[in-house]
Amino acid sequence: MSALHAEWTKLRTLPSTMWLLAALAGVTVAVGAAVAGAVDTSNCAAPAACREDTARLALSGVRIGQIAAVVLGVLAVGGEYATGTIAASLAAVPRRGAVLAAKAAVVAALVGVAGSAGVLASLAAGRGILPGNGFTAASGHPPLTLLDGPTARAASGTVLYLVLVALLSLGAGTAVREPAAAITAVLALLWVVPILTRLVGDPRWQERLEQLTPMTAGLAVQATRDLDRLPIGPWAGLGVLAGYAAAALAAGGILFAVRDA
């Protein structure tokens, strides 16, 4: 509990933390609203013929908003290495496993709260914008609501996605210790790897690689229709991302335990 309280105090008193959490929620909502506003049914033969996943459109801003979660996760430990305060942290709490576990708990809680705010506001914005673009109940696109099972799963899964991305970043920051290098590595894993998979000529291998790509697999949880067209199921895809996060935290924890501060 002392380690948890210490990490909570450190993170909440850093100005960058509140700015990053605000950016996570704000960017998620703004980009999602922009995407939802840019798509309409005018290019479809009829509004009912449009196969757009409205929940996924409204939540699309998380692709950009997750950058704030990456930075927060890395700085939760990398910032202490950059300033040299990690030595003081370990002097106060010598058990390094407890320190990393406390950091993970605090980061997950903060990102979970900010992510929930961003996701709920994104769905509210989509509910207000999409009907004006032709996505009405009469055309087979009912208003977005958490009372709808697939939409609730997309919303909760998106929050979990953001938390897992932050934990993946925390593990990478612990292993690498250099904030800029860790942020670059995580963003490359999330953004560059999916681009490379699309360059694979064999469709079967491309699908297999997409099933192992953290962002592509993880964001499958946002899909609410045409699930058979996904390279991987919604919860299975989120499980792939959870595996990456667990591996990063395990690697970071081992290196944290065996290296000098």
C-alpha positions in Angstrom: 0.0 0.0 0.0 2.9 2.4 0.7 4.3 1.8 -2.8 0.8 2.3 -4.3 0.3 5.6 -2.4 3.8 6.8 -3.4 3.2 6.1 -7.1 -0.2 7.7 -7.0 1.3 10.8 -5.4 4.1 11.0 -7.9 1.9 10.6 -11.0 -1.0 12.9 -9.9 1.3 15.7 -9.0 3.1 15.7 -12.3 1.6 18.4 -14.6 2.3 16.2 -17.6 0.0 13.4 -16.3 -3.2 15.5 -16.3 -2.3 17.0 -19.7 -1.8 13.5 -21.2 -5.0 12.2 -19.7 -6.9 15.2 -21.0 -5.3 14.7 -24.4 -6.2 11.0 -24.4 -9.9 11.8 -23.8 -10.0 15.0 -25.9 -8.2 13.7 -29.0 -10.3 10.4 -28.9 -13.5 12.4 -28.9 -12.4 15.0 -31.5 -11.0 12.6 -34.0 -13.9 10.2 -33.6 -16.4 13.1 -34.1 -14.5 14.3 -37.2 -14.5 10.8 -38.7 -18.2 10.3 -38.0 -19.0 13.6 -39.5 -17.0 12.9 -42.7 -18.9 9.6 -43.5 -22.4 9.6 -44.9 -24.7 7.4 -46.9 -24.6 9.5 -50.1 -22.2 7.1 -51.9 -24.3 4.0 -51.2 -27.0 2.8 -53.5 -29.4 3.3 -50.6 -28.9 4.2 -46.9 -29.9 0.6 -45.9 -27.2 -0.7 -48.3 -24.4 1.0 -46.3 -22.4 -1.5 -44.3 -20.6 1.0 -42.1 -20.0 0.0 -38.5 -21.2 3.2 -36.8 -19.9 2.2 -33.3 -16.4 1.7 -34.8 -16.6 5.0 -36.7 -17.5 6.8 -33.4 -14.6 5.1 -31.6 -12.0 5.5 -34.3 -10.4 8.4 -32.5 -8.7 6.0 -30.1 -6.1 5.2 -32.8 -4.7 8.7 -32.3 -5.7 9.1 -28.6 -3.7 6.0 -27.7 -0.5 8.0 -28.3 -1.1 9.8 -25.0 -1.5 6.5 -23.2 1.8 5.3 -24.7 3.6 8.4 -23.5 2.0 8.2 -20.0 3.0 4.6 -19.6 6.6 5.1 -20.7 7.0 8.3 -18.6 5.6 6.6 -15.5 9.0 4.9 -15.1 11.2 6.4 -17.9 10.7 9.9 -16.5 12.3 8.8 -13.2 15.3 7.4 -15.0 15.6 10.6 -17.0 15.6 12.7 -13.8 17.5 10.3 -11.6 14.7 10.1 -9.1 14.4 6.3 -9.5 17.2 5.9 -6.9 15.1 7.7 -4.3 12.0 5.6 -5.2 14.0 2.4 -4.7 15.5 3.6 -1.5 12.0 4.3 -0.2 10.6 1.0 -1.5 13.4 -1.5 -2.1 11.2 -4.3 -3.4 11.3 -3.6 -7.1 8.5 -5.9 -7.9 6.2 -3.9 -5.6 7.3 -0.7 -7.3 6.5 -1.9 -10.8 3.2 -3.4 -9.7 2.2 -0.2 -8.0 3.1 1.8 -11.2 1.1 -0.6 -13.3 -2.0 -0.3 -11.0 -1.9 3.5 -11.0 -1.3 3.8 -14.7 -4.1 1.3 -15.4 -6.5 3.2 -13.2 -5.8 6.6 -14.6 -5.9 5.5 -18.2 -9.1 3.5 -17.5 -10.8 6.6 -16.1 -9.7 8.9 -19.0 -10.4 6.3 -21.5 -13.9 5.7 -20.2 -14.6 9.5 -20.4 -13.3 9.6 -24.0 -15.2 6.5 -25.1 -18.5 7.6 -23.6 -18.2 11.1 -25.1 -17.3 9.6 -28.5 -20.4 7.5 -28.5 -22.5 10.5 -27.5 -20.9 12.5 -30.3 -21.5 9.7 -32.8 -25.1 9.4 -31.6 -25.7 13.1 -32.3 -23.8 13.3 -35.6 -24.4 10.0 -37.5 -28.2 10.3 -38.0 -27.7 13.6 -39.8 -25.5 11.7 -42.3 -28.2 9.2 -43.1 -27.4 6.5 -40.5 -30.8 6.3 -39.0 -32.8 3.6 -37.4 -35.0 3.4 -40.5 -32.0 2.6 -42.7 -30.8 -0.2 -40.3 -28.5 1.9 -38.2 -30.1 2.4 -34.7 -28.7 5.1 -32.5 -25.6 4.2 -30.5 -26.4 3.1 -27.0 -24.7 1.1 -24.3 -27.9 -0.9 -24.0 -27.0 -2.6 -27.2 -24.8 -5.6 -26.4 -22.2 -5.2 -29.3 -21.9 -1.5 -28.7 -21.3 -2.1 -25.0 -18.7 -4.6 -25.8 -17.0 -2.2 -28.3 -17.0 0.5 -25.6 -15.7 -1.6 -22.7 -13.2 -3.3 -25.0 -11.9 0.0 -26.2 -11.2 1.1 -22.6 -9.4 -2.1 -22.0 -7.4 -1.6 -25.2 -6.2 1.7 -23.9 -5.3 0.3 -20.5 -3.3 -2.6 -22.2 -1.5 -0.2 -24.5 -0.5 1.9 -21.4 0.7 -1.3 -19.6 2.6 -2.4 -22.7 4.3 1.0 -22.7 5.1 0.8 -19.0 6.8 -2.5 -19.6 8.8 -1.1 -22.6 9.8 1.9 -20.6 11.0 -0.2 -17.7 13.0 -2.5 -20.1 14.5 0.3 -22.2 14.8 3.1 -19.6 15.2 5.7 -22.2 11.8 7.5 -22.7 12.3 8.6 -26.3 13.5 5.2 -27.4 10.7 3.3 -25.6 8.0 5.6 -27.0 9.4 5.2 -30.5 9.5 1.4 -30.1 5.9 1.1 -28.9 4.6 3.4 -31.6 6.4 1.5 -34.2 4.9 -1.7 -32.9 1.4 -0.2 -33.0 1.6 1.7 -36.3 4.5 0.5 -38.5 3.9 -3.2 -38.1 0.3 -3.1 -39.5 1.6 -1.2 -42.5 4.2 -3.8 -43.1 1.7 -6.7 -42.9 -0.3 -5.1 -45.8 2.8 -5.4 -48.0 2.6 -9.2 -47.8 1.4 -10.6 -51.1 -0.1 -13.9 -49.8 -3.6 -13.1 -48.4 -3.4 -16.1 -46.0 -0.1 -15.0 -44.5 -1.4 -11.4 -44.4 -4.4 -12.5 -42.4 -2.2 -14.6 -40.1 0.1 -11.6 -39.4 -2.8 -9.4 -38.8 -4.0 -11.8 -36.1 -0.6 -11.2 -34.3 -0.4 -7.4 -34.8 -1.2 -5.7 -31.5 -3.2 -2.7 -32.8 -5.0 -4.6 -35.6 -5.9 -7.5 -33.4 -6.7 -5.4 -30.3 -9.0 -3.0 -32.1 -11.1 -5.9 -33.5 -13.0 -5.5 -30.2 -14.6 -2.3 -31.7 -16.4 -4.2 -34.4 -20.1 -4.6 -34.0 -21.1 -6.1 -37.4 -19.6 -8.4 -40.1 -17.5 -10.1 -37.5 -16.9 -13.0 -39.9 -14.8 -10.6 -42.0 -12.4 -9.9 -39.2 -8.9 -11.5 -39.2 -9.5 -12.4 -35.5 -12.5 -12.3 -33.1 -13.1 -9.3 -30.9 -12.1 -10.8 -27.5 -9.4 -13.0 -29.0 -7.8 -9.9 -30.6 -7.8 -8.1 -27.3 -6.2 -11.2 -25.8 -3.3 -10.9 -28.3 -2.7 -7.3 -27.1 -2.9 -8.6 -23.5 -0.2 -11.1 -24.3 2.1 -8.3 -25.6 1.4 -6.2 -22.5 2.2 -9.2 -20.2 5.4 -10.0 -22.1 6.6 -6.4 -22.0 5.8 -6.2 -18.2 7.5 -9.5 -17.6 10.6 -8.5 -19.5 10.7 -5.1 -17.9 10.2 -6.6 -14.4 13.1 -9.1 -14.9 15.4 -6.4 -16.1 14.3 -4.0 -13.4 15.1 -6.7 -10.8 18.6 -7.6 -12.1 20.0 -4.3 -13.2 21.4 -1.5 -11.1 19.1 1.4 -10.5 
